[in-house]
Amino acid sequence: MPDDRRMTTDRFFGGIDNRLQNLRSMLVYVDSTGPEEPELWKWLRVNTTAERDSTIEQYVGFQRSIELLTIDNGRYQTTARGAKYAETGEIKTVVDALFEHVKGFETILQAIDGGDNTSKEHWSLVRPQLPV
């Protein structure tokens, strides 16, 4: 069975300290308003470090690819998983989405569990999995 998961994760906005908080805030916003693209882009500019449309497009596309967001009739909506994370803040919800949709994510977690603590070490574990 082919593995159609993404090869890498795109960064969440907000640096290490605020990534999950920003993600949850965005999902709460989407869940409560069902914004169209211009409204969501504006919200991301005001509430995160996002500046360029291309960055926002990549970020939102990633959230859609891991099935936290969807778009229907031009309006963004949270998926059941996205709504759950918005409501509970349960990190396992996001981790499960990453496991399901991102190749190499489990390798990074295994490396962290095994004591490899630098991003350089993590990258060296994932890099061999990349296709040539």
C-alpha positions, 0 to 999 in steps of 0.5 A, a space after each residue: 500500500 503506497 504511503 501518501 503522507 506528506 514528507 515534512 511538516 510546514 511550520 506553525 506560526 508563532 515560534 516554539 512557544 506559541 505554535 499550538 496556542 496560535 493553531 488553537 486560536 485559529 481553529 476557535 476563530 474558524 469554528 465560530 465564524 466560518 470565514 472566507 479566505 480574505 477574512 481568514 488571511 486577515 485574522 492570521 496577519 493580525 493574530 500571528 507572525 504571518 506576513 505574506 500570502 504565500 506563507 499563509 497559503 502554505 500554512 492553511 494548506 498544511 492544516 487542510 492536509 492534516 485534516 484540521 481544516 476544510 473548505 466548503 462553498 468558499 468558507 473555511 470550517 474545522 473538521 471534527 478533529 479541528 473542532 475537538 482541538 479548538 474545544 479541548 486543547 488536547 495536544 494528542 489531537 494534533 499529534 494524531 493528525 501529524 502521525 496520520 499525515 506526515 512521513 517521518 513524524 514518528 521518527 522524530 518522536 522516537 529520536 526525542 524519546 531516545 535522547 537525540 535532542 538537537 534539531 540537527 540530530 533529528 534532521 539527520 534521522 529523517 533525511 535518509 528517508 527522503 527520496 533521491 
